[in-house]
Amino acid sequence: MKRPASIVPWREHMWEVDVFGGNNAGLVIAEIELHHEDERFERPPWLGAEITGQSQYYNGSLARHPFRHWATAQPVTAAG
């Protein structure tokens, strides 16, 4: 279960922040839309680890193997 995303402005960009509940409670993912792949941006101080391309964070993967079942499940803020 994922709550509706919050839009968080930071510098010249908007971040879409997803807070998960249910079997994925404790997982928070922040996404930024860039104008081009090589665009530079300042990372907010609240941003966690980069998760782009890590398939365990894809919605389908989270449905099959929820965050609460991960061996190191703990509150996480991630960027993707």
N, C-alpha and C positions, 0 to 999 in steps of 0.2 A: 504494500500500500504506500502510495506517495501522495503527500498533501500538495495542493496547488503551489506552483513555484512562486517564490518571492523575487521581485526584481530589485537589485541592490546597485545603485550607482556608485562607481569608483573612478575617479579622474574622468577621462573621456569615454569610458565604456560602461555598459550595463552588464551586470552579472545575473544570471538566472540561478537561483539557489533552491535546490530540491531537498526537502527534509522528509525522510522516509519514516514510516511507522510499521506496525504489525511485525511480521517476521524480519523486516529490515530496519527496525527501530535502532537508532543510534548512528545511522549512516546519513551524512549530509554531503551533497555533491553540488559544486558551483561550476557553472559553465559560462564562458564568454564567447560572444560572436565577434570574430575579427573580420575586417574588410578584405584581408588577404593573408595567406598562410605565413608569410614572414613578418607580419606586422608586429612591432614592438609594443609592449604595454607594461605598466607598472603593476607588480603583484601586490594585492592588498595584504596587510599584516595578518589578517585572519585566514588567509588561504593556506591550505594544507598541501599534501603531497600531490604531485602530478599523476593523473590516472589515465590520460588519453591513451587509447589503444589497449587498455587492460580489460580483457573480455569479461572478467568476473564482475565488473561494474555495469555491464549492459543490462537493460531491463529484463531480457529473456533469461540471462544467467541468474539474476537476482531472484527471479520467479522459481527457477529450478533448484538453486542452491542459495537460500536466503542468508543474509548477513549474520543473523543470530547463530547460524550453524558453523560459521567460520571459526577455526581453531583460536584465532587471536581476536575474536569479536570484542570490540571496545568502541566507545564513541570516536568517530572519525569524521574529519572534514577534509574533503578531497576536491581537487580541481580536475575537470575533464572537459 
